[in-house]
């Protein structure tokens, strides 16, 4: 369904029946070059008792805007794909209304309205669709975070330095500048809970996110800088100890995390096609222990984790090449085409062929 972006910010809209518009560029390469460091915003609204408007999903970035409303029995409803997942970007989650449970690695948290959670890259998590909630997921790429950190170290005005962002210093910088250790090895996140039921504190944060989404949905000259400014204001507000209780959490041991990354590297190098015995030989650990580490850090069994990597490789090939589907199936060593089709559709909610068509239609190719 094609249409216009909303004239008001999605955060303040009473209805989520939004149209879809692809704000495309001339090519996928142009898009990747121009906006690789731009933030993405995702809205999720879940009404467990509403069978017709059970889940509403909205995605916004400088290139693309789309929104879908799912019925409870819709096979594409996100509630059917509840698995722990991770990203190669930082993610800030803001609960706008209701209450939301979230599984983070092995921990389960309840987030009331007004609370936030900042997740490091590659930390496994999944929101639960068991309560009535509306939440915003702000995705911050590593290049964007580095740009913000650079800008924060080059403020013009003294008052800006007085409010220099402790959160950026102690979370982002620590996670991006580990001596001799990649940033993704730290399994850290921070919970932010308003210190008191003060409507002005909650309204100020709401206004910041509302202003951010307005710039993303209705941009004008200078919106790039306004977006970065609002991001800095959000981070500075979260650093205000009189407004938010901050609970930094570090999960797992460095040794376990490093082993999980080694397992993932082995599986990725083989595009998901590696046996447990081969992993045992390569890493000198028993298969049962390796399976336990993968389960702890990803929520998947070793076999499921390897399959998810193979399917991600398939999705990448569908996007970047013209290889026939059966050739992709053979390249990634799936046992047969039917198994590949069924596995791909379960993960991505559509067939490989339709996935490629949708991707190219989105880019206007």
C-alpha positions in Angstrom: 0.0 0.0 0.0 1.7 3.2 -1.2 1.0 6.6 0.2 2.3 9.6 2.1 4.2 9.8 5.3 2.1 11.1 8.2 1.9 14.8 8.7 2.3 14.4 12.5 4.7 12.3 14.5 3.8 8.7 14.9 4.5 8.9 18.6 1.6 11.1 19.1 -0.9 9.6 16.7 -4.1 8.1 18.1 -4.3 5.6 15.2 -1.6 3.5 13.7 -3.2 2.9 10.3 -0.5 4.6 8.4 0.2 4.4 4.7 3.6 3.3 3.3 5.9 5.5 1.3 9.4 4.5 0.1 11.6 7.6 0.2 14.1 6.0 -2.1 17.4 7.1 -3.5 18.7 6.5 -7.0 20.3 3.2 -6.0 20.9 1.0 -3.1 24.6 2.1 -3.1 23.6 5.7 -2.8 21.4 4.9 0.1 24.1 3.0 1.9 26.6 5.7 1.4 24.4 8.7 2.4 22.6 7.3 5.4 24.6 4.4 6.7 25.0 6.3 10.0 21.5 7.6 10.2 19.3 6.4 13.1 16.3 4.0 12.5 13.1 4.2 14.5 10.7 1.3 15.1 7.4 1.6 16.8 5.7 -1.4 18.2 2.1 -1.4 19.6 0.7 -4.6 21.0 -2.9 -5.2 22.2 -3.2 -8.8 23.3 -7.0 -8.6 23.6 -7.6 -6.9 20.3 -7.8 -9.6 17.6 -8.2 -7.2 14.7 -5.4 -4.7 15.6 -3.3 -7.1 17.6 0.2 -5.8 16.7 1.1 -2.6 14.9 4.7 -2.2 13.5 6.1 1.0 12.0 9.6 1.6 10.6 11.1 5.0 9.9 14.5 6.1 8.6 15.6 8.8 6.1 15.0 6.4 3.1 12.0 4.3 4.1 8.7 4.6 5.9 6.2 1.8 6.3 3.6 0.5 8.8 1.6 -2.7 9.1 -1.3 -3.7 11.3 -1.4 -7.4 12.0 -4.4 -9.4 13.1 -3.9 -11.9 15.9 -4.1 -14.9 13.5 -1.9 -13.4 10.8 1.0 -15.7 10.0 3.3 -12.6 9.6 2.5 -11.2 13.0 5.7 -10.6 14.9 4.4 -12.6 17.8 5.2 -15.7 15.7 8.9 -14.8 15.6 9.8 -14.5 19.2 13.4 -15.5 19.4 16.4 -13.9 21.1 18.2 -11.8 18.6 21.1 -9.3 18.5 22.3 -6.4 16.3 25.5 -4.8 15.2 24.2 -1.5 16.5 23.3 0.1 19.8 19.6 0.1 20.6 17.7 2.5 23.0 14.3 1.2 23.9 11.7 3.7 25.2 8.3 2.4 26.6 5.8 5.1 25.7 2.7 3.5 27.4 1.7 0.3 29.1 4.2 -2.2 30.4 6.6 -4.4 28.5 8.6 -7.5 29.5 11.9 -8.0 27.8 14.3 -11.0 27.9 17.9 -9.9 27.9 20.3 -12.8 27.6 19.3 -14.9 30.7 17.5 -12.1 32.5 13.8 -11.1 32.3 12.9 -7.4 33.0 9.6 -5.5 33.4 9.7 -2.0 31.9 6.9 0.4 32.9 5.8 3.4 30.9 8.5 6.1 30.8 11.4 3.7 31.4 14.2 3.1 28.9 16.9 0.5 28.2 20.2 1.0 26.3 21.7 -2.1 24.8 25.2 -2.7 23.6 25.9 -4.3 20.2 25.5 -8.0 20.0 23.7 -8.5 23.3 20.8 -11.0 22.8 17.3 -9.8 23.7 13.6 -10.1 22.8 10.5 -8.2 23.9 7.6 -10.3 25.0 4.1 -9.9 23.5 2.2 -10.7 26.7 1.1 -7.2 27.8 -0.5 -4.1 26.4 2.3 -1.7 25.4 3.6 0.9 22.9 7.3 1.1 22.6 9.9 2.9 20.5 13.2 1.3 19.4 15.9 3.7 18.5 18.7 2.0 16.5 22.1 3.8 16.7 24.8 2.6 14.3 28.5 2.5 15.5 29.4 5.3 12.9 26.6 7.5 14.2 27.7 7.0 17.9 31.3 7.8 17.0 30.1 11.0 15.2 28.1 12.0 18.3 31.1 11.3 20.6 33.3 13.4 18.4 30.8 16.3 18.3 30.4 16.2 22.1 34.1 16.7 22.5 34.0 19.8 20.3 31.1 21.8 21.8 31.3 25.5 21.2 29.8 26.8 24.5 30.9 26.5 28.1 27.4 25.5 29.3 27.6 22.5 27.0 30.8 21.3 28.5 29.2 21.7 32.0 26.7 19.1 30.9 29.2 16.9 29.2 27.6 13.5 28.8 28.6 11.0 31.4 26.6 8.3 29.7 28.5 8.7 26.4 31.8 8.7 28.3 31.1 5.6 30.4 29.0 3.5 28.2 29.7 4.3 24.5 33.3 5.2 24.8 34.1 2.2 27.1 32.4 -0.2 24.7 34.0 1.3 21.5 37.5 1.7 22.8 38.4 -1.5 24.7 42.2 -2.0 24.6 42.9 -5.2 22.6 39.3 -6.2 22.6 36.5 -5.7 20.0 33.6 -3.6 21.2 31.1 -6.4 20.6 32.6 -8.6 23.4 31.0 -6.6 26.2 27.6 -7.8 27.2 26.4 -4.6 28.8 23.1 -2.7 29.0 21.7 0.1 31.1 18.2 0.4 32.5 16.8 3.9 33.1 13.8 4.3 35.4 12.3 7.7 36.2 13.3 8.6 39.8 9.7 9.7 40.7 6.3 9.9 39.2 6.9 13.5 38.0 4.9 14.2 34.9 7.3 17.0 33.8 10.2 14.5 33.6 8.2 12.0 31.6 6.7 14.7 29.3 10.2 16.1 28.5 11.5 12.8 27.4 8.3 12.2 25.4 8.7 15.6 23.7 12.3 14.7 22.7 11.3 11.5 21.0 8.3 13.2 19.5 10.5 15.9 18.1 12.9 13.3 16.8 10.2 11.4 14.9 8.7 14.6 13.5 12.1 15.4 12.0 12.4 11.8 10.6 8.9 11.8 9.1 8.7 15.5 7.9 12.3 16.5 7.2 13.5 19.9 6.0 16.8 21.7 5.4 18.9 21.2 8.5 17.0 18.1 9.8 20.2 16.1 9.9 21.7 18.4 12.4 18.5 18.7 14.4 18.2 14.9 14.6 21.8 14.7 16.0 21.0 17.6 18.4 17.9 15.7 19.8 19.9 12.5 20.1 22.5 14.4 22.3 19.7 15.9 24.3 18.2 12.5 24.9 21.5 11.1 26.1 22.2 14.1 28.3 18.7 13.8 29.9 19.4 10.1 30.6 22.6 11.2 32.4 20.6 13.4 34.8 20.8 11.4 38.0 18.0 13.5 39.6 15.6 12.4 36.8 16.6 8.8 36.2 17.9 5.9 38.3 20.6 4.2 36.2 21.3 0.5 36.6 24.3 -0.6 34.4 24.5 -4.4 34.0 27.3 -6.6 32.7 26.3 -10.2 31.8 28.5 -13.2 31.6 32.3 -13.6 31.9 34.8 -12.3 29.3 35.9 -15.9 28.7 32.4 -17.1 27.9 31.7 -14.1 25.7 34.9 -14.6 23.8 34.1 -18.3 23.3 30.6 -17.4 22.0 32.2 -15.0 19.5 34.7 -17.7 18.5 31.8 -20.2 17.9 30.0 -17.6 15.8 33.1 -16.8 13.8 33.6 -20.5 13.0 30.0 -20.9 11.9 30.0 -17.7 9.9 33.2 -18.7 8.1 31.4 -21.9 7.0 28.1 -20.0 6.2 26.3 -22.0 8.9 27.4 -25.4 7.5 29.6 -26.9 10.2 29.1 -30.0 12.3 29.3 -30.1 16.1 32.3 -32.4 15.8 34.1 -29.9 13.6 33.4 -27.2 16.2 34.7 -29.5 19.0 37.9 -30.0 17.0 38.4 -26.4 16.2 37.7 -25.0 19.6 38.7 -27.9 21.9 35.5 -27.9 23.9 32.8 -30.6 24.1 29.8 -30.2 21.9 27.4 -30.1 24.9 29.4 -27.2 26.4 29.5 -25.3 23.2 25.7 -25.8 22.8 25.2 -24.5 26.4 27.3 -21.3 25.6 25.3 -20.6 22.4 22.0 -21.2 24.2 23.0 -18.8 26.9 24.1 -16.0 24.6 21.6 -16.3 21.8 18.6 -18.2 23.0 19.1 -20.7 20.2 20.5 -24.3 20.2 23.7 -24.8 18.3 21.8 -26.2 15.4 19.3 -23.4 15.4 22.0 -20.8 15.6 23.9 -22.2 12.6 20.7 -22.3 10.7 19.9 -18.7 11.4 23.4 -17.7 10.1 22.8 -19.7 6.9 19.4 -18.1 6.4 21.0 -14.6 6.9 23.6 -15.5 4.2 20.7 -16.5 2.0 18.9 -13.3 2.6 22.1 -11.3 1.8 22.6 -13.3 -1.5 19.0 -12.6 -2.5 19.5 -8.9 -2.0 23.0 -8.6 -3.6 23.0 -11.1 -6.4 20.8 -12.5 -9.2 21.6 -16.1 -8.2 18.7 -18.4 -8.7 17.1 -19.7 -5.5 18.1 -23.3 -6.1 21.7 -22.2 -6.6 21.7 -20.3 -3.3 20.3 -23.4 -1.7 23.2 -25.5 -3.1 25.8 -22.9 -2.3 24.8 -22.8 1.4 24.6 -26.7 1.5 20.9 -27.0 2.4 19.9 -30.7 2.2 17.0 -29.9 -0.2 15.0 -27.1 -1.7 11.8 -27.8 0.3 13.7 -27.6 3.6 15.3 -24.3 2.5 12.0 -22.8 1.5 10.3 -23.8 4.7 13.1 -22.6 6.9 13.4 -19.3 5.1 9.7 -18.6 5.2 9.5 -19.4 8.9 12.3 -16.9 9.7 11.4 -14.1 7.3 7.7 -14.6 6.9 7.8 -14.9 3.1 9.4 -17.1 0.3 12.9 -16.4 -0.9 11.5 -15.3 -4.3 9.0 -12.9 -2.7 11.7 -11.6 -0.3 13.9 -10.6 -3.3 11.0 -9.0 -5.0 10.0 -7.0 -1.9 13.5 -5.9 -1.4 13.9 -4.6 -4.9 10.5 -3.0 -4.9 11.5 -1.1 -1.8 14.6 0.3 -3.5 12.7 1.1 -6.7 14.8 -1.3 -8.7 
